[in-house]
Amino acid sequence: MVGDTIADLKMGRVAGLRASVAVLTGVGNRDTLKEYSDYFLDNVSELPLLIATKINQNTKRG
């Protein structure tokens, strides 16, 4: 799940997705999103690199 609000990131957790990624260009900030995010991005353009280098290497939560 990629999002900029607590609600976005909570949905990812509830759905059992592999990772929740907070994008800091939206309404949320690092302090408010840290409890619900596995990763932080300053800009969504960084997402492909994060997926390739981090998320695909991890196993699904469970």
mmCIF file of the N, C-alpha and C atoms, coordinates in Angstrom:
data_MODEL
# 
_entry.id   MODEL 
# 
loop_
_atom_site.group_PDB 
_atom_site.id 
_atom_site.type_symbol 
_atom_site.label_atom_id 
_atom_site.label_alt_id 
_atom_site.label_comp_id 
_atom_site.label_asym_id 
_atom_site.label_entity_id 
_atom_site.label_seq_id 
_atom_site.pdbx_PDB_ins_code 
_atom_site.Cartn_x 
_atom_site.Cartn_y 
_atom_site.Cartn_z 
_atom_site.occupancy 
_atom_site.B_iso_or_equiv 
_atom_site.pdbx_formal_charge 
_atom_site.auth_seq_id 
_atom_site.auth_comp_id 
_atom_site.auth_asym_id 
_atom_site.auth_atom_id 
_atom_site.pdbx_PDB_model_num 
ATOM 1   N N  . MET A 1 1  ? 0.849  -1.170  0.000  1.00 0.00 ? 1  MET A N  1 
ATOM 2   C CA . MET A 1 1  ? 0.000  0.000   0.000  1.00 0.00 ? 1  MET A CA 1 
ATOM 3   C C  . MET A 1 1  ? 0.892  1.229   0.000  1.00 0.00 ? 1  MET A C  1 
ATOM 4   N N  . VAL A 1 2  ? 0.567  2.166   -0.840 1.00 0.00 ? 2  VAL A N  1 
ATOM 5   C CA . VAL A 1 2  ? 1.260  3.449   -0.875 1.00 0.00 ? 2  VAL A CA 1 
ATOM 6   C C  . VAL A 1 2  ? 0.240  4.519   -0.515 1.00 0.00 ? 2  VAL A C  1 
ATOM 7   N N  . GLY A 1 3  ? 0.569  5.368   0.428  1.00 0.00 ? 3  GLY A N  1 
ATOM 8   C CA . GLY A 1 3  ? -0.371 6.402   0.810  1.00 0.00 ? 3  GLY A CA 1 
ATOM 9   C C  . GLY A 1 3  ? 0.279  7.533   1.563  1.00 0.00 ? 3  GLY A C  1 
ATOM 10  N N  . ASP A 1 4  ? -0.543 8.544   1.833  1.00 0.00 ? 4  ASP A N  1 
ATOM 11  C CA . ASP A 1 4  ? -0.047 9.700   2.568  1.00 0.00 ? 4  ASP A CA 1 
ATOM 12  C C  . ASP A 1 4  ? -0.899 10.018  3.795  1.00 0.00 ? 4  ASP A C  1 
ATOM 13  N N  . THR A 1 5  ? -1.778 9.084   4.159  1.00 0.00 ? 5  THR A N  1 
ATOM 14  C CA . THR A 1 5  ? -2.594 9.268   5.359  1.00 0.00 ? 5  THR A CA 1 
ATOM 15  C C  . THR A 1 5  ? -2.558 7.994   6.203  1.00 0.00 ? 5  THR A C  1 
ATOM 16  N N  . ILE A 1 6  ? -2.912 8.133   7.462  1.00 0.00 ? 6  ILE A N  1 
ATOM 17  C CA . ILE A 1 6  ? -2.995 6.972   8.341  1.00 0.00 ? 6  ILE A CA 1 
ATOM 18  C C  . ILE A 1 6  ? -4.001 5.971   7.795  1.00 0.00 ? 6  ILE A C  1 
ATOM 19  N N  . ALA A 1 7  ? -5.128 6.454   7.301  1.00 0.00 ? 7  ALA A N  1 
ATOM 20  C CA . ALA A 1 7  ? -6.160 5.560   6.760  1.00 0.00 ? 7  ALA A CA 1 
ATOM 21  C C  . ALA A 1 7  ? -5.622 4.726   5.606  1.00 0.00 ? 7  ALA A C  1 
ATOM 22  N N  . ASP A 1 8  ? -4.855 5.335   4.710  1.00 0.00 ? 8  ASP A N  1 
ATOM 23  C CA . ASP A 1 8  ? -4.263 4.596   3.590  1.00 0.00 ? 8  ASP A CA 1 
ATOM 24  C C  . ASP A 1 8  ? -3.401 3.448   4.101  1.00 0.00 ? 8  ASP A C  1 
ATOM 25  N N  . LEU A 1 9  ? -2.515 3.769   5.025  1.00 0.00 ? 9  LEU A N  1 
ATOM 26  C CA . LEU A 1 9  ? -1.548 2.788   5.497  1.00 0.00 ? 9  LEU A CA 1 
ATOM 27  C C  . LEU A 1 9  ? -2.191 1.709   6.363  1.00 0.00 ? 9  LEU A C  1 
ATOM 28  N N  . LYS A 1 10 ? -3.218 2.078   7.120  1.00 0.00 ? 10 LYS A N  1 
ATOM 29  C CA . LYS A 1 10 ? -3.946 1.077   7.903  1.00 0.00 ? 10 LYS A CA 1 
ATOM 30  C C  . LYS A 1 10 ? -4.605 0.052   6.990  1.00 0.00 ? 10 LYS A C  1 
ATOM 31  N N  . MET A 1 11 ? -5.131 0.502   5.855  1.00 0.00 ? 11 MET A N  1 
ATOM 32  C CA . MET A 1 11 ? -5.752 -0.432  4.906  1.00 0.00 ? 11 MET A CA 1 
ATOM 33  C C  . MET A 1 11 ? -4.755 -1.486  4.455  1.00 0.00 ? 11 MET A C  1 
ATOM 34  N N  . GLY A 1 12 ? -3.530 -1.081  4.218  1.00 0.00 ? 12 GLY A N  1 
ATOM 35  C CA . GLY A 1 12 ? -2.500 -2.032  3.824  1.00 0.00 ? 12 GLY A CA 1 
ATOM 36  C C  . GLY A 1 12 ? -2.234 -3.068  4.893  1.00 0.00 ? 12 GLY A C  1 
ATOM 37  N N  . ARG A 1 13 ? -2.182 -2.641  6.129  1.00 0.00 ? 13 ARG A N  1 
ATOM 38  C CA . ARG A 1 13 ? -1.964 -3.570  7.241  1.00 0.00 ? 13 ARG A CA 1 
ATOM 39  C C  . ARG A 1 13 ? -3.117 -4.549  7.368  1.00 0.00 ? 13 ARG A C  1 
ATOM 40  N N  . VAL A 1 14 ? -4.338 -4.033  7.348  1.00 0.00 ? 14 VAL A N  1 
ATOM 41  C CA . VAL A 1 14 ? -5.531 -4.871  7.495  1.00 0.00 ? 14 VAL A CA 1 
ATOM 42  C C  . VAL A 1 14 ? -5.620 -5.887  6.362  1.00 0.00 ? 14 VAL A C  1 
ATOM 43  N N  . ALA A 1 15 ? -5.227 -5.483  5.171  1.00 0.00 ? 15 ALA A N  1 
ATOM 44  C CA . ALA A 1 15 ? -5.285 -6.370  4.008  1.00 0.00 ? 15 ALA A CA 1 
ATOM 45  C C  . ALA A 1 15 ? -4.137 -7.376  3.985  1.00 0.00 ? 15 ALA A C  1 
ATOM 46  N N  . GLY A 1 16 ? -3.154 -7.223  4.876  1.00 0.00 ? 16 GLY A N  1 
ATOM 47  C CA . GLY A 1 16 ? -2.026 -8.145  4.921  1.00 0.00 ? 16 GLY A CA 1 
ATOM 48  C C  . GLY A 1 16 ? -1.040 -7.953  3.788  1.00 0.00 ? 16 GLY A C  1 
ATOM 49  N N  . LEU A 1 17 ? -0.985 -6.738  3.252  1.00 0.00 ? 17 LEU A N  1 
ATOM 50  C CA . LEU A 1 17 ? -0.064 -6.479  2.151  1.00 0.00 ? 17 LEU A CA 1 
ATOM 51  C C  . LEU A 1 17 ? 1.382  -6.573  2.612  1.00 0.00 ? 17 LEU A C  1 
ATOM 52  N N  . ARG A 1 18 ? 2.243  -6.786  1.675  1.00 0.00 ? 18 ARG A N  1 
ATOM 53  C CA . ARG A 1 18 ? 3.657  -6.996  1.953  1.00 0.00 ? 18 ARG A CA 1 
ATOM 54  C C  . ARG A 1 18 ? 4.308  -5.804  2.648  1.00 0.00 ? 18 ARG A C  1 
ATOM 55  N N  . ALA A 1 19 ? 3.920  -4.592  2.269  1.00 0.00 ? 19 ALA A N  1 
ATOM 56  C CA . ALA A 1 19 ? 4.531  -3.403  2.865  1.00 0.00 ? 19 ALA A CA 1 
ATOM 57  C C  . ALA A 1 19 ? 3.592  -2.215  2.751  1.00 0.00 ? 19 ALA A C  1 
ATOM 58  N N  . SER A 1 20 ? 3.756  -1.299  3.678  1.00 0.00 ? 20 SER A N  1 
ATOM 59  C CA . SER A 1 20 ? 3.055  -0.020  3.621  1.00 0.00 ? 20 SER A CA 1 
ATOM 60  C C  . SER A 1 20 ? 4.104  1.067   3.458  1.00 0.00 ? 20 SER A C  1 
ATOM 61  N N  . VAL A 1 21 ? 3.893  1.914   2.463  1.00 0.00 ? 21 VAL A N  1 
ATOM 62  C CA . VAL A 1 21 ? 4.863  2.947   2.114  1.00 0.00 ? 21 VAL A CA 1 
ATOM 63  C C  . VAL A 1 21 ? 4.213  4.316   2.268  1.00 0.00 ? 21 VAL A C  1 
ATOM 64  N N  . ALA A 1 22 ? 4.785  5.148   3.109  1.00 0.00 ? 22 ALA A N  1 
ATOM 65  C CA . ALA A 1 22 ? 4.292  6.509   3.292  1.00 0.00 ? 22 ALA A CA 1 
ATOM 66  C C  . ALA A 1 22 ? 5.018  7.439   2.334  1.00 0.00 ? 22 ALA A C  1 
ATOM 67  N N  . VAL A 1 23 ? 4.237  8.221   1.610  1.00 0.00 ? 23 VAL A N  1 
ATOM 68  C CA . VAL A 1 23 ? 4.798  9.232   0.716  1.00 0.00 ? 23 VAL A CA 1 
ATOM 69  C C  . VAL A 1 23 ? 4.619  10.582  1.396  1.00 0.00 ? 23 VAL A C  1 
ATOM 70  N N  . LEU A 1 24 ? 5.715  11.275  1.589  1.00 0.00 ? 24 LEU A N  1 
ATOM 71  C CA . LEU A 1 24 ? 5.708  12.484  2.403  1.00 0.00 ? 24 LEU A CA 1 
ATOM 72  C C  . LEU A 1 24 ? 5.370  13.753  1.632  1.00 0.00 ? 24 LEU A C  1 
ATOM 73  N N  . THR A 1 25 ? 4.913  13.633  0.406  1.00 0.00 ? 25 THR A N  1 
ATOM 74  C CA . THR A 1 25 ? 4.501  14.811  -0.361 1.00 0.00 ? 25 THR A CA 1 
ATOM 75  C C  . THR A 1 25 ? 3.022  15.104  -0.191 1.00 0.00 ? 25 THR A C  1 
ATOM 76  N N  . GLY A 1 26 ? 2.322  14.280  0.567  1.00 0.00 ? 26 GLY A N  1 
ATOM 77  C CA . GLY A 1 26 ? 0.885  14.471  0.774  1.00 0.00 ? 26 GLY A CA 1 
ATOM 78  C C  . GLY A 1 26 ? 0.584  15.115  2.111  1.00 0.00 ? 26 GLY A C  1 
ATOM 79  N N  . VAL A 1 27 ? -0.539 14.720  2.692  1.00 0.00 ? 27 VAL A N  1 
ATOM 80  C CA . VAL A 1 27 ? -1.007 15.372  3.916  1.00 0.00 ? 27 VAL A CA 1 
ATOM 81  C C  . VAL A 1 27 ? -0.320 14.881  5.188  1.00 0.00 ? 27 VAL A C  1 
ATOM 82  N N  . GLY A 1 28 ? 0.196  13.673  5.182  1.00 0.00 ? 28 GLY A N  1 
ATOM 83  C CA . GLY A 1 28 ? 0.832  13.123  6.376  1.00 0.00 ? 28 GLY A CA 1 
ATOM 84  C C  . GLY A 1 28 ? 2.282  13.548  6.499  1.00 0.00 ? 28 GLY A C  1 
ATOM 85  N N  . ASN A 1 29 ? 2.837  13.338  7.689  1.00 0.00 ? 29 ASN A N  1 
ATOM 86  C CA . ASN A 1 29 ? 4.262  13.588  7.897  1.00 0.00 ? 29 ASN A CA 1 
ATOM 87  C C  . ASN A 1 29 ? 4.872  12.382  8.608  1.00 0.00 ? 29 ASN A C  1 
ATOM 88  N N  . ARG A 1 30 ? 6.169  12.384  8.720  1.00 0.00 ? 30 ARG A N  1 
ATOM 89  C CA . ARG A 1 30 ? 6.884  11.234  9.281  1.00 0.00 ? 30 ARG A CA 1 
ATOM 90  C C  . ARG A 1 30 ? 6.387  10.879  10.688 1.00 0.00 ? 30 ARG A C  1 
ATOM 91  N N  . ASP A 1 31 ? 6.166  11.863  11.516 1.00 0.00 ? 31 ASP A N  1 
ATOM 92  C CA . ASP A 1 31 ? 5.719  11.593  12.889 1.00 0.00 ? 31 ASP A CA 1 
ATOM 93  C C  . ASP A 1 31 ? 4.340  10.947  12.935 1.00 0.00 ? 31 ASP A C  1 
ATOM 94  N N  . THR A 1 32 ? 3.413  11.426  12.125 1.00 0.00 ? 32 THR A N  1 
ATOM 95  C CA . THR A 1 32 ? 2.056  10.881  12.182 1.00 0.00 ? 32 THR A CA 1 
ATOM 96  C C  . THR A 1 32 ? 1.937  9.533   11.497 1.00 0.00 ? 32 THR A C  1 
ATOM 97  N N  . LEU A 1 33 ? 2.828  9.234   10.553 1.00 0.00 ? 33 LEU A N  1 
ATOM 98  C CA . LEU A 1 33 ? 2.711  8.002   9.770  1.00 0.00 ? 33 LEU A CA 1 
ATOM 99  C C  . LEU A 1 33 ? 3.651  6.889   10.222 1.00 0.00 ? 33 LEU A C  1 
ATOM 100 N N  . LYS A 1 34 ? 4.588  7.182   11.115 1.00 0.00 ? 34 LYS A N  1 
ATOM 101 C CA . LYS A 1 34 ? 5.631  6.206   11.445 1.00 0.00 ? 34 LYS A CA 1 
ATOM 102 C C  . LYS A 1 34 ? 5.094  4.907   12.038 1.00 0.00 ? 34 LYS A C  1 
ATOM 103 N N  . GLU A 1 35 ? 4.003  4.962   12.753 1.00 0.00 ? 35 GLU A N  1 
ATOM 104 C CA . GLU A 1 35 ? 3.442  3.755   13.364 1.00 0.00 ? 35 GLU A CA 1 
ATOM 105 C C  . GLU A 1 35 ? 2.870  2.785   12.326 1.00 0.00 ? 35 GLU A C  1 
ATOM 106 N N  . TYR A 1 36 ? 2.502  3.293   11.171 1.00 0.00 ? 36 TYR A N  1 
ATOM 107 C CA . TYR A 1 36 ? 1.795  2.488   10.176 1.00 0.00 ? 36 TYR A CA 1 
ATOM 108 C C  . TYR A 1 36 ? 2.606  2.213   8.922  1.00 0.00 ? 36 TYR A C  1 
ATOM 109 N N  . SER A 1 37 ? 3.802  2.742   8.831  1.00 0.00 ? 37 SER A N  1 
ATOM 110 C CA . SER A 1 37 ? 4.584  2.639   7.605  1.00 0.00 ? 37 SER A CA 1 
ATOM 111 C C  . SER A 1 37 ? 5.831  1.787   7.794  1.00 0.00 ? 37 SER A C  1 
ATOM 112 N N  . ASP A 1 38 ? 6.101  0.969   6.792  1.00 0.00 ? 38 ASP A N  1 
ATOM 113 C CA . ASP A 1 38 ? 7.344  0.196   6.774  1.00 0.00 ? 38 ASP A CA 1 
ATOM 114 C C  . ASP A 1 38 ? 8.468  0.985   6.121  1.00 0.00 ? 38 ASP A C  1 
ATOM 115 N N  . TYR A 1 39 ? 8.111  1.866   5.204  1.00 0.00 ? 39 TYR A N  1 
ATOM 116 C CA . TYR A 1 39 ? 9.070  2.662   4.439  1.00 0.00 ? 39 TYR A CA 1 
ATOM 117 C C  . TYR A 1 39 ? 8.533  4.074   4.273  1.00 0.00 ? 39 TYR A C  1 
ATOM 118 N N  . PHE A 1 40 ? 9.448  5.019   4.077  1.00 0.00 ? 40 PHE A N  1 
ATOM 119 C CA . PHE A 1 40 ? 9.089  6.405   3.783  1.00 0.00 ? 40 PHE A CA 1 
ATOM 120 C C  . PHE A 1 40 ? 9.727  6.815   2.469  1.00 0.00 ? 40 PHE A C  1 
ATOM 121 N N  . LEU A 1 41 ? 8.980  7.569   1.684  1.00 0.00 ? 41 LEU A N  1 
ATOM 122 C CA . LEU A 1 41 ? 9.497  8.146   0.452  1.00 0.00 ? 41 LEU A CA 1 
ATOM 123 C C  . LEU A 1 41 ? 9.275  9.648   0.502  1.00 0.00 ? 41 LEU A C  1 
ATOM 124 N N  . ASP A 1 42 ? 10.279 10.401  0.074  1.00 0.00 ? 42 ASP A N  1 
ATOM 125 C CA . ASP A 1 42 ? 10.101 11.844  -0.031 1.00 0.00 ? 42 ASP A CA 1 
ATOM 126 C C  . ASP A 1 42 ? 9.226  12.186  -1.228 1.00 0.00 ? 42 ASP A C  1 
ATOM 127 N N  . ASN A 1 43 ? 9.257  11.327  -2.243 1.00 0.00 ? 43 ASN A N  1 
ATOM 128 C CA . ASN A 1 43 ? 8.497  11.555  -3.469 1.00 0.00 ? 43 ASN A CA 1 
ATOM 129 C C  . ASN A 1 43 ? 8.108  10.211  -4.055 1.00 0.00 ? 43 ASN A C  1 
ATOM 130 N N  . VAL A 1 44 ? 6.942  10.118  -4.645 1.00 0.00 ? 44 VAL A N  1 
ATOM 131 C CA . VAL A 1 44 ? 6.463  8.848   -5.199 1.00 0.00 ? 44 VAL A CA 1 
ATOM 132 C C  . VAL A 1 44 ? 7.346  8.358   -6.350 1.00 0.00 ? 44 VAL A C  1 
ATOM 133 N N  . SER A 1 45 ? 8.122  9.237   -6.953 1.00 0.00 ? 45 SER A N  1 
ATOM 134 C CA . SER A 1 45 ? 9.019  8.812   -8.035 1.00 0.00 ? 45 SER A CA 1 
ATOM 135 C C  . SER A 1 45 ? 10.094 7.849   -7.534 1.00 0.00 ? 45 SER A C  1 
ATOM 136 N N  . GLU A 1 46 ? 10.300 7.767   -6.227 1.00 0.00 ? 46 GLU A N  1 
ATOM 137 C CA . GLU A 1 46 ? 11.272 6.846   -5.638 1.00 0.00 ? 46 GLU A CA 1 
ATOM 138 C C  . GLU A 1 46 ? 10.726 5.429   -5.484 1.00 0.00 ? 46 GLU A C  1 
ATOM 139 N N  . LEU A 1 47 ? 9.433  5.242   -5.744 1.00 0.00 ? 47 LEU A N  1 
ATOM 140 C CA . LEU A 1 47 ? 8.782  3.950   -5.510 1.00 0.00 ? 47 LEU A CA 1 
ATOM 141 C C  . LEU A 1 47 ? 9.372  2.799   -6.320 1.00 0.00 ? 47 LEU A C  1 
ATOM 142 N N  . PRO A 1 48 ? 9.631  2.945   -7.620 1.00 0.00 ? 48 PRO A N  1 
ATOM 143 C CA . PRO A 1 48 ? 10.172 1.792   -8.363 1.00 0.00 ? 48 PRO A CA 1 
ATOM 144 C C  . PRO A 1 48 ? 11.479 1.249   -7.776 1.00 0.00 ? 48 PRO A C  1 
ATOM 145 N N  . LEU A 1 49 ? 12.351 2.131   -7.352 1.00 0.00 ? 49 LEU A N  1 
ATOM 146 C CA . LEU A 1 49 ? 13.616 1.679   -6.755 1.00 0.00 ? 49 LEU A CA 1 
ATOM 147 C C  . LEU A 1 49 ? 13.372 0.967   -5.430 1.00 0.00 ? 49 LEU A C  1 
ATOM 148 N N  . LEU A 1 50 ? 12.474 1.482   -4.620 1.00 0.00 ? 50 LEU A N  1 
ATOM 149 C CA . LEU A 1 50 ? 12.146 0.829   -3.349 1.00 0.00 ? 50 LEU A CA 1 
ATOM 150 C C  . LEU A 1 50 ? 11.593 -0.569  -3.582 1.00 0.00 ? 50 LEU A C  1 
ATOM 151 N N  . ILE A 1 51 ? 10.700 -0.703  -4.523 1.00 0.00 ? 51 ILE A N  1 
ATOM 152 C CA . ILE A 1 51 ? 10.124 -2.019  -4.828 1.00 0.00 ? 51 ILE A CA 1 
ATOM 153 C C  . ILE A 1 51 ? 11.205 -2.977  -5.297 1.00 0.00 ? 51 ILE A C  1 
ATOM 154 N N  . ALA A 1 52 ? 12.058 -2.518  -6.176 1.00 0.00 ? 52 ALA A N  1 
ATOM 155 C CA . ALA A 1 52 ? 13.099 -3.381  -6.734 1.00 0.00 ? 52 ALA A CA 1 
ATOM 156 C C  . ALA A 1 52 ? 14.137 -3.795  -5.705 1.00 0.00 ? 52 ALA A C  1 
ATOM 157 N N  . THR A 1 53 ? 14.471 -2.907  -4.785 1.00 0.00 ? 53 THR A N  1 
ATOM 158 C CA . THR A 1 53 ? 15.581 -3.191  -3.875 1.00 0.00 ? 53 THR A CA 1 
ATOM 159 C C  . THR A 1 53 ? 15.175 -3.677  -2.493 1.00 0.00 ? 53 THR A C  1 
ATOM 160 N N  . LYS A 1 54 ? 13.980 -3.368  -2.051 1.00 0.00 ? 54 LYS A N  1 
ATOM 161 C CA . LYS A 1 54 ? 13.587 -3.724  -0.686 1.00 0.00 ? 54 LYS A CA 1 
ATOM 162 C C  . LYS A 1 54 ? 12.362 -4.625  -0.619 1.00 0.00 ? 54 LYS A C  1 
ATOM 163 N N  . ILE A 1 55 ? 11.279 -4.177  -1.197 1.00 0.00 ? 55 ILE A N  1 
ATOM 164 C CA . ILE A 1 55 ? 10.006 -4.856  -0.994 1.00 0.00 ? 55 ILE A CA 1 
ATOM 165 C C  . ILE A 1 55 ? 9.990  -6.230  -1.639 1.00 0.00 ? 55 ILE A C  1 
ATOM 166 N N  . ASN A 1 56 ? 10.502 -6.383  -2.835 1.00 0.00 ? 56 ASN A N  1 
ATOM 167 C CA . ASN A 1 56 ? 10.503 -7.685  -3.494 1.00 0.00 ? 56 ASN A CA 1 
ATOM 168 C C  . ASN A 1 56 ? 11.392 -8.698  -2.787 1.00 0.00 ? 56 ASN A C  1 
ATOM 169 N N  . GLN A 1 57 ? 12.314 -8.245  -1.963 1.00 0.00 ? 57 GLN A N  1 
ATOM 170 C CA . GLN A 1 57 ? 13.203 -9.156  -1.241 1.00 0.00 ? 57 GLN A CA 1 
ATOM 171 C C  . GLN A 1 57 ? 12.575 -9.684  0.046  1.00 0.00 ? 57 GLN A C  1 
ATOM 172 N N  . ASN A 1 58 ? 11.560 -9.014  0.532  1.00 0.00 ? 58 ASN A N  1 
ATOM 173 C CA . ASN A 1 58 ? 10.907 -9.421  1.781  1.00 0.00 ? 58 ASN A CA 1 
ATOM 174 C C  . ASN A 1 58 ? 9.811  -10.434 1.510  1.00 0.00 ? 58 ASN A C  1 
ATOM 175 N N  . THR A 1 59 ? 9.452  -11.171 2.530  1.00 0.00 ? 59 THR A N  1 
ATOM 176 C CA . THR A 1 59 ? 8.345  -12.113 2.396  1.00 0.00 ? 59 THR A CA 1 
ATOM 177 C C  . THR A 1 59 ? 7.062  -11.467 2.867  1.00 0.00 ? 59 THR A C  1 
ATOM 178 N N  . LYS A 1 60 ? 5.948  -12.019 2.472  1.00 0.00 ? 60 LYS A N  1 
ATOM 179 C CA . LYS A 1 60 ? 4.646  -11.494 2.863  1.00 0.00 ? 60 LYS A CA 1 
ATOM 180 C C  . LYS A 1 60 ? 4.459  -11.637 4.360  1.00 0.00 ? 60 LYS A C  1 
ATOM 181 N N  . ARG A 1 61 ? 3.829  -10.641 4.938  1.00 0.00 ? 61 ARG A N  1 
ATOM 182 C CA . ARG A 1 61 ? 3.527  -10.702 6.373  1.00 0.00 ? 61 ARG A CA 1 
ATOM 183 C C  . ARG A 1 61 ? 2.611  -11.863 6.662  1.00 0.00 ? 61 ARG A C  1 
ATOM 184 N N  . GLY A 1 62 ? 2.695  -12.350 7.845  1.00 0.00 ? 62 GLY A N  1 
ATOM 185 C CA . GLY A 1 62 ? 1.767  -13.406 8.164  1.00 0.00 ? 62 GLY A CA 1 
ATOM 186 C C  . GLY A 1 62 ? 1.981  -13.929 9.475  1.00 0.00 ? 62 GLY A C  1 
# 
